[in-house]
């Protein structure tokens, strides 16, 4: 086994024990609700993590890019939802995956997209399965809940040669909350929008076997999921500072960090400089909108224990600037040139995307494995 000190920096460190606790926590929470977990693999983009969180080696799972679908299909996954409204020019890639035995479902929220999928289905003689996206909170895309457009899209799919599998929604506005009551409310709003929309389709004699909801905050705060068949969530496997700010986790639950090395000091300015800039941390500043702003990340010692009020206050391409939070009464820790630090990320998805490998550590912080991850579209 290797020690963390032996690794080059910056590098991405994954505490596998924390990750497994996070996975077990959500699975235990969903177990009595009689729903299937369809984990979102966009955060890890790694087959080893996928196998830890899926219920079987074949899935089910959610992906956010067709490259994810292709990469995971090569590893044996067969039950996938491409959770982004389909662009028509991507349909040949969809068909190539389906011809390999992958039950790949698509998402649409417009007549135009439904027509494109139906036309392609007829041409290829393959009834591509589709979920209609519902806008449950005004956050992004989707059809209004229980809208008449639902049945129009559904009939366009069914009569045109595709297959209607159901509805899905994502309560992205949950990321803007940090109060338990507000999170409970938005989780119920998400569930209600999806269930009412499913009822509209069924009353129109259209099939709706799948009712899919999901975000990491609502998955953890939903009080019941009556009428829902599956939950999608992704960042819960690692967690991050944004999720901690929402109140879904604590900083000690965050499994992902970037290890960097101290390369200099600006003592008169109260700065410690590292080789971990935004190329390794990402430009994500998600905590800036929250009650506690962590800059570009919270700084920990090499064992993952946070230094009080020490954050990455600024970042350029390959330089990170560590300093005490404004107004802090704590002193800068003694971190000489060559010292290692671990930085907890604002957004695990964005930080992970900067790296092509996880350094896997156990409870003793020994490096026990290296897991590859991929990126791109």
Order of alpha helices (4+ residues) and beta strands (2+ residues): beta-beta-alpha-beta-beta-alpha-beta-alpha-beta-alpha-beta-alpha-beta-beta-alpha-beta-alpha-beta-alpha-beta-alpha-beta-beta-alpha-beta-beta-beta-beta-alpha-beta-beta
